[in-house]
Amino acid sequence: MKVRLLIFMALLWGWTSCSRDEEIPRGIIGREEMSAILLDMQMASTFNESYRPGSGPSDPTQRNEQVKIYYRQILELHHTDKEAFLKSYAFYEAHPNEMQHLYQRMKKEIDRKSAFEDSLRMKQERMRRQMKGEYSQPLKGKDFLMLYQSVADSIPRQHYRIFRPLGADSTQAAAP
């Protein structure tokens, strides 16, 4: 009887210790949301570094300040604050397996977006060829609608600023 009880307790302890690794503690941003925040921050940083002359601050100090503004806006968009983000990041950094899960989620999202853009680009090329008479098969259904939308999206119109420029008040909404 004692042996069965010891085996049961050992199994129970092993099961709870394994499941503890999969749980995110209270007060820590969840995996899905954290990976979305990190991906947005990476894209903002890349956007900030790939500026064209005349389109953004050229001084590295100003660019650093600009990226801080972007980060603050990203945290606002995800309804969190700097302290919660830093606490969560420290947790994920201390748990390499969890951090690896975040990066895998980010990679999947990037791959998904890249695949969509690639398919859209291929369909645009097919439409261009069809308009020139190089294709005998017309586009149908979803393909036609996607291409029609992509052509409509390419028409010049007023652009909206995703991020506010350096020095803008972070409490104001981005103006068109």
Backbone as JSON Lines, residues from 0, in Angstrom:
{"i":0,"aa":"M","n":[0.82,-1.2,0.0],"ca":[0.0,0.0,0.0],"c":[0.86,1.26,0.0]}
{"i":1,"aa":"K","n":[1.92,1.26,0.85],"ca":[2.8,2.41,0.92],"c":[3.56,2.61,-0.4]}
{"i":2,"aa":"V","n":[3.92,1.5,-1.03],"ca":[4.64,1.58,-2.3],"c":[3.76,2.24,-3.37]}
{"i":3,"aa":"R","n":[2.49,1.83,-3.41],"ca":[1.55,2.43,-4.38],"c":[1.38,3.93,-4.13]}
{"i":4,"aa":"L","n":[1.27,4.28,-2.87],"ca":[1.12,5.69,-2.51],"c":[2.37,6.49,-2.93]}
{"i":5,"aa":"L","n":[3.56,5.93,-2.69],"ca":[4.8,6.61,-3.08],"c":[4.89,6.75,-4.61]}
{"i":6,"aa":"I","n":[4.53,5.7,-5.33],"ca":[4.55,5.77,-6.8],"c":[3.55,6.81,-7.29]}
{"i":7,"aa":"F","n":[2.35,6.81,-6.72],"ca":[1.34,7.8,-7.1],"c":[1.82,9.22,-6.84]}
{"i":8,"aa":"M","n":[2.41,9.44,-5.67],"ca":[2.9,10.78,-5.33],"c":[4.06,11.2,-6.25]}
{"i":9,"aa":"A","n":[4.93,10.26,-6.58],"ca":[6.04,10.57,-7.49],"c":[5.52,10.94,-8.87]}
{"i":10,"aa":"L","n":[4.53,10.2,-9.37],"ca":[3.92,10.5,-10.66],"c":[3.22,11.86,-10.63]}
{"i":11,"aa":"L","n":[2.5,12.11,-9.55],"ca":[1.8,13.38,-9.4],"c":[2.79,14.54,-9.37]}
{"i":12,"aa":"W","n":[3.87,14.39,-8.62],"ca":[4.9,15.42,-8.55],"c":[5.53,15.66,-9.92]}
{"i":13,"aa":"G","n":[5.85,14.58,-10.64],"ca":[6.43,14.69,-11.98],"c":[5.49,15.36,-12.95]}
{"i":14,"aa":"W","n":[4.21,15.02,-12.86],"ca":[3.23,15.62,-13.76],"c":[3.07,17.12,-13.49]}
{"i":15,"aa":"T","n":[3.0,17.52,-12.22],"ca":[2.83,18.94,-11.9],"c":[4.08,19.74,-12.22]}
{"i":16,"aa":"S","n":[5.27,19.15,-12.06],"ca":[6.49,19.89,-12.37],"c":[6.62,20.1,-13.87]}
{"i":17,"aa":"C","n":[6.17,19.15,-14.69],"ca":[6.21,19.31,-16.15],"c":[5.2,20.35,-16.6]}
{"i":18,"aa":"S","n":[4.02,20.35,-16.02],"ca":[2.99,21.29,-16.45],"c":[3.32,22.71,-15.98]}
{"i":19,"aa":"R","n":[4.12,22.85,-14.93],"ca":[4.48,24.17,-14.44],"c":[5.31,24.93,-15.47]}
{"i":20,"aa":"D","n":[6.12,24.21,-16.26],"ca":[6.94,24.87,-17.27],"c":[6.09,25.48,-18.38]}
{"i":21,"aa":"E","n":[4.9,24.92,-18.63],"ca":[4.05,25.4,-19.71],"c":[3.18,26.58,-19.29]}
{"i":22,"aa":"E","n":[3.05,26.81,-18.01],"ca":[2.2,27.9,-17.54],"c":[2.99,29.19,-17.42]}
{"i":23,"aa":"I","n":[2.34,30.27,-17.77],"ca":[2.93,31.6,-17.64],"c":[2.4,32.19,-16.33]}
{"i":24,"aa":"P","n":[3.27,32.68,-15.45],"ca":[2.82,33.22,-14.17],"c":[1.9,34.44,-14.35]}
{"i":25,"aa":"R","n":[1.12,34.68,-13.34],"ca":[0.23,35.83,-13.34],"c":[1.07,37.1,-13.38]}
{"i":26,"aa":"G","n":[0.62,38.09,-14.14],"ca":[1.34,39.35,-14.24],"c":[2.36,39.35,-15.37]}
{"i":27,"aa":"I","n":[2.5,38.23,-16.08],"ca":[3.42,38.13,-17.21],"c":[2.58,38.11,-18.48]}
{"i":28,"aa":"I","n":[3.0,38.86,-19.48],"ca":[2.28,38.92,-20.75],"c":[2.35,37.54,-21.4]}
{"i":29,"aa":"G","n":[1.22,37.08,-21.93],"ca":[1.14,35.75,-22.56],"c":[2.02,35.63,-23.79]}
{"i":30,"aa":"R","n":[2.26,34.37,-24.18],"ca":[3.15,34.1,-25.31],"c":[2.71,34.79,-26.6]}
{"i":31,"aa":"E","n":[1.44,34.66,-26.92],"ca":[0.94,35.21,-28.19],"c":[1.08,36.73,-28.22]}
{"i":32,"aa":"E","n":[0.66,37.38,-27.16],"ca":[0.73,38.84,-27.1],"c":[2.18,39.32,-27.06]}
{"i":33,"aa":"M","n":[3.03,38.63,-26.31],"ca":[4.44,39.02,-26.2],"c":[5.14,38.88,-27.55]}
{"i":34,"aa":"S","n":[4.84,37.8,-28.27],"ca":[5.47,37.63,-29.58],"c":[4.98,38.72,-30.55]}
{"i":35,"aa":"A","n":[3.72,39.11,-30.44],"ca":[3.2,40.19,-31.3],"c":[3.88,41.52,-30.96]}
{"i":36,"aa":"I","n":[4.08,41.79,-29.68],"ca":[4.75,43.02,-29.27],"c":[6.19,43.04,-29.77]}
{"i":37,"aa":"L","n":[6.91,41.93,-29.57],"ca":[8.3,41.87,-30.01],"c":[8.42,42.0,-31.53]}
{"i":38,"aa":"L","n":[7.49,41.39,-32.26],"ca":[7.51,41.51,-33.72],"c":[7.26,42.95,-34.15]}
{"i":39,"aa":"D","n":[6.29,43.6,-33.53],"ca":[6.01,45.0,-33.85],"c":[7.21,45.88,-33.53]}
{"i":40,"aa":"M","n":[7.87,45.61,-32.41],"ca":[9.05,46.4,-32.04],"c":[10.19,46.18,-33.04]}
{"i":41,"aa":"Q","n":[10.35,44.95,-33.48],"ca":[11.4,44.67,-34.47],"c":[11.11,45.39,-35.78]}
{"i":42,"aa":"M","n":[9.85,45.38,-36.2],"ca":[9.49,46.06,-37.45],"c":[9.66,47.58,-37.3]}
{"i":43,"aa":"A","n":[9.32,48.13,-36.15],"ca":[9.49,49.56,-35.92],"c":[10.96,49.93,-35.95]}
{"i":44,"aa":"S","n":[11.78,49.09,-35.34],"ca":[13.22,49.35,-35.32],"c":[13.79,49.3,-36.74]}
{"i":45,"aa":"T","n":[13.38,48.3,-37.51],"ca":[13.83,48.19,-38.9],"c":[13.36,49.38,-39.72]}
{"i":46,"aa":"F","n":[12.1,49.77,-39.52],"ca":[11.56,50.94,-40.21],"c":[12.37,52.18,-39.88]}
{"i":47,"aa":"N","n":[12.71,52.34,-38.62],"ca":[13.45,53.51,-38.17],"c":[14.87,53.53,-38.75]}
{"i":48,"aa":"E","n":[15.5,52.36,-38.87],"ca":[16.86,52.29,-39.39],"c":[16.93,52.41,-40.9]}
{"i":49,"aa":"S","n":[15.85,52.1,-41.59],"ca":[15.87,52.12,-43.05],"c":[15.25,53.39,-43.62]}
{"i":50,"aa":"Y","n":[15.44,54.49,-42.94],"ca":[14.87,55.76,-43.4],"c":[15.6,56.21,-44.66]}
{"i":51,"aa":"R","n":[14.9,57.0,-45.46],"ca":[15.5,57.62,-46.63],"c":[15.8,59.08,-46.28]}
{"i":52,"aa":"P","n":[16.86,59.64,-46.86],"ca":[17.17,61.04,-46.55],"c":[15.95,61.93,-46.78]}
{"i":53,"aa":"G","n":[15.67,62.75,-45.82],"ca":[14.53,63.66,-45.91],"c":[13.26,63.08,-45.34]}
{"i":54,"aa":"S","n":[13.23,61.76,-45.05],"ca":[11.99,61.16,-44.55],"c":[12.02,60.92,-43.05]}
{"i":55,"aa":"G","n":[13.16,61.16,-42.41],"ca":[13.24,60.93,-40.99],"c":[14.49,61.55,-40.42]}
{"i":56,"aa":"P","n":[14.67,61.46,-39.12],"ca":[15.85,62.06,-38.49],"c":[17.13,61.37,-38.94]}
{"i":57,"aa":"S","n":[18.15,62.16,-39.25],"ca":[19.41,61.58,-39.7],"c":[20.41,61.42,-38.55]}
{"i":58,"aa":"D","n":[20.25,62.17,-37.51],"ca":[21.13,62.09,-36.35],"c":[20.82,60.8,-35.58]}
{"i":59,"aa":"P","n":[21.84,59.98,-35.25],"ca":[21.58,58.73,-34.51],"c":[20.87,58.95,-33.18]}
{"i":60,"aa":"T","n":[21.16,60.04,-32.5],"ca":[20.49,60.33,-31.23],"c":[19.0,60.56,-31.47]}
{"i":61,"aa":"Q","n":[18.68,61.31,-32.52],"ca":[17.27,61.55,-32.84],"c":[16.58,60.25,-33.25]}
{"i":62,"aa":"R","n":[17.28,59.39,-33.99],"ca":[16.69,58.1,-34.39],"c":[16.43,57.24,-33.17]}
{"i":63,"aa":"N","n":[17.33,57.27,-32.18],"ca":[17.11,56.51,-30.95],"c":[15.89,57.03,-30.21]}
{"i":64,"aa":"E","n":[15.74,58.35,-30.17],"ca":[14.57,58.93,-29.52],"c":[13.3,58.56,-30.28]}
{"i":65,"aa":"Q","n":[13.39,58.55,-31.61],"ca":[12.23,58.21,-32.43],"c":[11.8,56.76,-32.19]}
{"i":66,"aa":"V","n":[12.76,55.85,-32.11],"ca":[12.4,54.45,-31.89],"c":[11.8,54.26,-30.5]}
{"i":67,"aa":"K","n":[12.22,55.04,-29.52],"ca":[11.61,54.98,-28.19],"c":[10.14,55.4,-28.25]}
{"i":68,"aa":"I","n":[9.87,56.4,-29.07],"ca":[8.48,56.84,-29.25],"c":[7.68,55.73,-29.91]}
{"i":69,"aa":"Y","n":[8.25,55.08,-30.93],"ca":[7.56,53.95,-31.58],"c":[7.27,52.85,-30.57]}
{"i":70,"aa":"Y","n":[8.27,52.51,-29.74],"ca":[8.08,51.46,-28.74],"c":[6.95,51.81,-27.77]}
{"i":71,"aa":"R","n":[6.93,53.06,-27.34],"ca":[5.87,53.5,-26.43],"c":[4.5,53.35,-27.1]}
{"i":72,"aa":"Q","n":[4.43,53.71,-28.38],"ca":[3.16,53.59,-29.11],"c":[2.75,52.13,-29.28]}
{"i":73,"aa":"I","n":[3.73,51.27,-29.51],"ca":[3.44,49.84,-29.66],"c":[2.88,49.29,-28.35]}
{"i":74,"aa":"L","n":[3.49,49.66,-27.24],"ca":[2.98,49.2,-25.95],"c":[1.56,49.71,-25.71]}
{"i":75,"aa":"E","n":[1.28,50.95,-26.13],"ca":[-0.08,51.49,-26.0],"c":[-1.04,50.69,-26.87]}
{"i":76,"aa":"L","n":[-0.64,50.36,-28.09],"ca":[-1.51,49.58,-28.98],"c":[-1.84,48.21,-28.4]}
{"i":77,"aa":"H","n":[-0.91,47.65,-27.65],"ca":[-1.12,46.33,-27.05],"c":[-1.65,46.43,-25.62]}
{"i":78,"aa":"H","n":[-2.05,47.61,-25.22],"ca":[-2.67,47.85,-23.91],"c":[-1.8,47.36,-22.76]}
{"i":79,"aa":"T","n":[-0.54,47.72,-22.8],"ca":[0.37,47.38,-21.71],"c":[1.29,48.56,-21.46]}
{"i":80,"aa":"D","n":[2.09,48.46,-20.42],"ca":[3.01,49.55,-20.12],"c":[4.45,49.02,-20.07]}
{"i":81,"aa":"K","n":[5.38,49.95,-19.91],"ca":[6.8,49.63,-19.95],"c":[7.18,48.65,-18.84]}
{"i":82,"aa":"E","n":[6.66,48.87,-17.65],"ca":[7.02,48.02,-16.51],"c":[6.56,46.58,-16.73]}
{"i":83,"aa":"A","n":[5.32,46.41,-17.19],"ca":[4.8,45.06,-17.44],"c":[5.59,44.38,-18.56]}
{"i":84,"aa":"F","n":[5.94,45.14,-19.59],"ca":[6.72,44.57,-20.68],"c":[8.1,44.14,-20.19]}
{"i":85,"aa":"L","n":[8.79,45.01,-19.45],"ca":[10.13,44.67,-18.97],"c":[10.11,43.48,-18.01]}
{"i":86,"aa":"K","n":[9.1,43.41,-17.17],"ca":[8.96,42.28,-16.25],"c":[8.73,40.99,-17.05]}
{"i":87,"aa":"S","n":[7.89,41.06,-18.06],"ca":[7.61,39.89,-18.89],"c":[8.83,39.49,-19.69]}
{"i":88,"aa":"Y","n":[9.53,40.49,-20.24],"ca":[10.73,40.18,-21.02],"c":[11.79,39.51,-20.15]}
{"i":89,"aa":"A","n":[11.94,39.98,-18.92],"ca":[12.89,39.36,-18.0],"c":[12.51,37.91,-17.71]}
{"i":90,"aa":"F","n":[11.21,37.65,-17.58],"ca":[10.75,36.27,-17.37],"c":[11.11,35.39,-18.56]}
{"i":91,"aa":"Y","n":[10.79,35.85,-19.77],"ca":[11.07,35.06,-20.96],"c":[12.58,34.88,-21.17]}
{"i":92,"aa":"E","n":[13.34,35.9,-20.84],"ca":[14.78,35.83,-20.98],"c":[15.37,34.8,-20.0]}
{"i":93,"aa":"A","n":[14.77,34.68,-18.83],"ca":[15.23,33.71,-17.83],"c":[14.78,32.28,-18.17]}
{"i":94,"aa":"H","n":[13.85,32.14,-19.1],"ca":[13.34,30.82,-19.52],"c":[13.59,30.67,-21.02]}
{"i":95,"aa":"P","n":[14.76,30.15,-21.39],"ca":[15.13,30.05,-22.81],"c":[14.12,29.27,-23.67]}
{"i":96,"aa":"N","n":[13.51,28.24,-23.11],"ca":[12.51,27.48,-23.89],"c":[11.31,28.35,-24.25]}
{"i":97,"aa":"E","n":[10.89,29.17,-23.29],"ca":[9.77,30.07,-23.55],"c":[10.15,31.13,-24.58]}
{"i":98,"aa":"M","n":[11.37,31.64,-24.48],"ca":[11.84,32.63,-25.46],"c":[11.89,32.01,-26.86]}
{"i":99,"aa":"Q","n":[12.3,30.75,-26.91],"ca":[12.35,30.05,-28.2],"c":[10.94,29.94,-28.79]}
{"i":100,"aa":"H","n":[9.94,29.68,-27.95],"ca":[8.56,29.62,-28.42],"c":[8.13,30.97,-28.99]}
{"i":101,"aa":"L","n":[8.54,32.05,-28.34],"ca":[8.21,33.39,-28.84],"c":[8.79,33.6,-30.23]}
{"i":102,"aa":"Y","n":[10.07,33.25,-30.39],"ca":[10.72,33.45,-31.68],"c":[10.11,32.55,-32.76]}
{"i":103,"aa":"Q","n":[9.68,31.36,-32.39],"ca":[9.01,30.49,-33.36],"c":[7.69,31.09,-33.81]}
{"i":104,"aa":"R","n":[6.96,31.67,-32.88],"ca":[5.69,32.33,-33.24],"c":[5.95,33.53,-34.17]}
{"i":105,"aa":"M","n":[7.0,34.29,-33.84],"ca":[7.33,35.45,-34.67],"c":[7.71,34.99,-36.08]}
{"i":106,"aa":"K","n":[8.49,33.94,-36.19],"ca":[8.91,33.42,-37.49],"c":[7.7,32.95,-38.29]}
{"i":107,"aa":"K","n":[6.77,32.24,-37.64],"ca":[5.56,31.78,-38.33],"c":[4.77,32.97,-38.88]}
{"i":108,"aa":"E","n":[4.66,34.02,-38.1],"ca":[3.91,35.2,-38.54],"c":[4.6,35.88,-39.72]}
{"i":109,"aa":"I","n":[5.92,35.99,-39.66],"ca":[6.67,36.58,-40.77],"c":[6.53,35.72,-42.01]}
{"i":110,"aa":"D","n":[6.64,34.41,-41.86],"ca":[6.48,33.51,-43.0],"c":[5.09,33.62,-43.6]}
{"i":111,"aa":"R","n":[4.08,33.73,-42.74],"ca":[2.69,33.84,-43.23],"c":[2.51,35.12,-44.05]}
{"i":112,"aa":"K","n":[3.04,36.22,-43.52],"ca":[2.92,37.49,-44.23],"c":[3.72,37.48,-45.53]}
{"i":113,"aa":"S","n":[4.9,36.88,-45.51],"ca":[5.73,36.8,-46.71],"c":[5.06,35.96,-47.78]}
{"i":114,"aa":"A","n":[4.46,34.84,-47.38],"ca":[3.78,33.98,-48.34],"c":[2.61,34.71,-48.99]}
{"i":115,"aa":"F","n":[1.86,35.47,-48.2],"ca":[0.74,36.22,-48.74],"c":[1.23,37.26,-49.75]}
{"i":116,"aa":"E","n":[2.28,38.0,-49.38],"ca":[2.82,39.01,-50.29],"c":[3.36,38.38,-51.57]}
{"i":117,"aa":"D","n":[4.02,37.23,-51.44],"ca":[4.55,36.55,-52.63],"c":[3.42,36.11,-53.55]}
{"i":118,"aa":"S","n":[2.36,35.54,-52.98],"ca":[1.24,35.09,-53.82],"c":[0.57,36.28,-54.48]}
{"i":119,"aa":"L","n":[0.45,37.37,-53.77],"ca":[-0.16,38.57,-54.34],"c":[0.71,39.11,-55.47]}
{"i":120,"aa":"R","n":[2.02,39.12,-55.27],"ca":[2.94,39.6,-56.3],"c":[2.85,38.73,-57.56]}
{"i":121,"aa":"M","n":[2.75,37.41,-57.37],"ca":[2.63,36.5,-58.51],"c":[1.33,36.74,-59.26]}
{"i":122,"aa":"K","n":[0.26,36.97,-58.52],"ca":[-1.04,37.21,-59.16],"c":[-1.05,38.55,-59.88]}
{"i":123,"aa":"Q","n":[-0.36,39.54,-59.32],"ca":[-0.26,40.82,-60.01],"c":[0.49,40.67,-61.32]}
{"i":124,"aa":"E","n":[1.55,39.89,-61.29],"ca":[2.31,39.63,-62.52],"c":[1.46,38.9,-63.54]}
{"i":125,"aa":"R","n":[0.67,37.95,-63.09],"ca":[-0.23,37.23,-63.99],"c":[-1.25,38.17,-64.6]}
{"i":126,"aa":"M","n":[-1.78,39.1,-63.78],"ca":[-2.77,40.05,-64.3],"c":[-2.11,40.98,-65.32]}
{"i":127,"aa":"R","n":[-0.89,41.42,-65.04],"ca":[-0.18,42.29,-65.97],"c":[0.02,41.57,-67.31]}
{"i":128,"aa":"R","n":[0.41,40.3,-67.23],"ca":[0.6,39.53,-68.46],"c":[-0.72,39.31,-69.19]}
{"i":129,"aa":"Q","n":[-1.78,39.08,-68.42],"ca":[-3.08,38.87,-69.04],"c":[-3.53,40.12,-69.77]}
{"i":130,"aa":"M","n":[-3.28,41.29,-69.16],"ca":[-3.67,42.55,-69.78],"c":[-2.88,42.78,-71.07]}
{"i":131,"aa":"K","n":[-1.65,42.27,-71.12],"ca":[-0.84,42.4,-72.34],"c":[-1.19,41.33,-73.36]}
{"i":132,"aa":"G","n":[-2.05,40.37,-72.99],"ca":[-2.46,39.32,-73.91],"c":[-1.53,38.12,-73.91]}
{"i":133,"aa":"E","n":[-0.69,37.97,-72.89],"ca":[0.23,36.85,-72.84],"c":[-0.42,35.59,-72.28]}
{"i":134,"aa":"Y","n":[-1.56,35.71,-71.6],"ca":[-2.26,34.56,-71.04],"c":[-3.58,34.38,-71.77]}
{"i":135,"aa":"S","n":[-3.93,33.12,-72.01],"ca":[-5.23,32.86,-72.65],"c":[-6.3,32.58,-71.61]}
{"i":136,"aa":"Q","n":[-5.91,32.12,-70.39],"ca":[-6.87,31.8,-69.33],"c":[-7.18,33.05,-68.51]}
{"i":137,"aa":"P","n":[-8.44,33.46,-68.43],"ca":[-8.77,34.62,-67.6],"c":[-8.74,34.27,-66.12]}
{"i":138,"aa":"L","n":[-8.51,35.28,-65.29],"ca":[-8.56,35.1,-63.84],"c":[-10.01,35.0,-63.4]}
{"i":139,"aa":"K","n":[-10.25,34.18,-62.37],"ca":[-11.62,33.99,-61.89],"c":[-11.66,34.08,-60.37]}
{"i":140,"aa":"G","n":[-12.84,34.35,-59.85],"ca":[-13.12,34.28,-58.42],"c":[-12.2,35.08,-57.53]}
{"i":141,"aa":"K","n":[-11.64,34.4,-56.52],"ca":[-10.8,35.06,-55.52],"c":[-9.58,35.7,-56.15]}
{"i":142,"aa":"D","n":[-8.97,35.02,-57.13],"ca":[-7.78,35.58,-57.77],"c":[-8.09,36.93,-58.39]}
{"i":143,"aa":"F","n":[-9.21,37.01,-59.09],"ca":[-9.57,38.27,-59.72],"c":[-9.83,39.35,-58.67]}
{"i":144,"aa":"L","n":[-10.56,38.99,-57.6],"ca":[-10.87,39.97,-56.56],"c":[-9.6,40.47,-55.85]}
{"i":145,"aa":"M","n":[-8.66,39.55,-55.57],"ca":[-7.41,39.96,-54.94],"c":[-6.62,40.91,-55.83]}
{"i":146,"aa":"L","n":[-6.58,40.6,-57.12],"ca":[-5.85,41.46,-58.04],"c":[-6.55,42.8,-58.22]}
{"i":147,"aa":"Y","n":[-7.86,42.76,-58.29],"ca":[-8.61,44.01,-58.39],"c":[-8.32,44.88,-57.17]}
{"i":148,"aa":"Q","n":[-8.33,44.28,-55.98],"ca":[-8.05,45.02,-54.75],"c":[-6.63,45.56,-54.77]}
{"i":149,"aa":"S","n":[-5.66,44.77,-55.24],"ca":[-4.27,45.23,-55.27],"c":[-4.11,46.4,-56.23]}
{"i":150,"aa":"V","n":[-4.83,46.36,-57.36],"ca":[-4.77,47.49,-58.3],"c":[-5.42,48.71,-57.66]}
{"i":151,"aa":"A","n":[-6.56,48.51,-57.0],"ca":[-7.23,49.63,-56.33],"c":[-6.35,50.21,-55.23]}
{"i":152,"aa":"D","n":[-5.62,49.36,-54.54],"ca":[-4.73,49.83,-53.48],"c":[-3.53,50.6,-54.02]}
{"i":153,"aa":"S","n":[-3.18,50.35,-55.27],"ca":[-2.01,51.02,-55.84],"c":[-2.34,52.44,-56.34]}
{"i":154,"aa":"I","n":[-3.61,52.8,-56.35],"ca":[-3.99,54.15,-56.78],"c":[-3.56,55.14,-55.71]}
{"i":155,"aa":"P","n":[-2.86,56.21,-56.11],"ca":[-2.38,57.17,-55.1],"c":[-3.54,57.79,-54.32]}
{"i":156,"aa":"R","n":[-3.34,57.9,-53.04],"ca":[-4.32,58.54,-52.16],"c":[-3.58,59.07,-50.95]}
{"i":157,"aa":"Q","n":[-4.29,59.75,-50.11],"ca":[-3.66,60.32,-48.92],"c":[-3.21,59.2,-48.0]}
{"i":158,"aa":"H","n":[-1.96,59.26,-47.57],"ca":[-1.41,58.24,-46.7],"c":[-1.59,58.65,-45.25]}
{"i":159,"aa":"Y","n":[-1.79,57.65,-44.4],"ca":[-1.93,57.88,-42.98],"c":[-0.65,57.48,-42.28]}
{"i":160,"aa":"R","n":[-0.28,58.26,-41.32],"ca":[0.94,58.0,-40.56],"c":[0.65,56.92,-39.53]}
{"i":161,"aa":"I","n":[1.46,55.86,-39.53],"ca":[1.3,54.81,-38.54],"c":[1.89,55.26,-37.22]}
{"i":162,"aa":"F","n":[3.07,55.87,-37.29],"ca":[3.75,56.34,-36.1],"c":[3.77,57.87,-36.14]}
{"i":163,"aa":"R","n":[3.71,58.47,-34.97],"ca":[3.77,59.92,-34.9],"c":[5.24,60.35,-35.03]}
{"i":164,"aa":"P","n":[5.47,61.53,-35.61],"ca":[6.85,61.99,-35.79],"c":[7.48,62.37,-34.45]}
{"i":165,"aa":"L","n":[8.79,62.48,-34.46],"ca":[9.55,62.84,-33.29],"c":[9.03,64.14,-32.7]}
{"i":166,"aa":"G","n":[8.78,64.14,-31.41],"ca":[8.33,65.35,-30.73],"c":[6.82,65.46,-30.62]}
{"i":167,"aa":"A","n":[6.07,64.54,-31.29],"ca":[4.61,64.61,-31.2],"c":[4.18,64.11,-29.83]}
{"i":168,"aa":"D","n":[3.12,64.69,-29.33],"ca":[2.58,64.29,-28.04],"c":[2.0,62.89,-28.16]}
{"i":169,"aa":"S","n":[2.4,61.97,-27.29],"ca":[1.97,60.56,-27.4],"c":[0.52,60.39,-26.99]}
{"i":170,"aa":"T","n":[-0.12,61.42,-26.42],"ca":[-1.52,61.27,-26.02],"c":[-2.47,61.62,-27.15]}
{"i":171,"aa":"Q","n":[-1.97,62.3,-28.18],"ca":[-2.82,62.68,-29.29],"c":[-2.93,61.53,-30.27]}
{"i":172,"aa":"A","n":[-4.06,61.42,-30.95],"ca":[-4.22,60.38,-31.97],"c":[-3.46,60.81,-33.21]}
{"i":173,"aa":"A","n":[-3.01,59.83,-33.98],"ca":[-2.27,60.12,-35.22],"c":[-3.23,60.74,-36.21]}
{"i":174,"aa":"A","n":[-2.85,61.85,-36.78],"ca":[-3.7,62.57,-37.71],"c":[-3.44,62.11,-39.12]}
{"i":175,"aa":"P","n":[-4.48,62.09,-39.98],"ca":[-4.26,61.69,-41.37],"c":[-3.48,62.73,-42.14]}
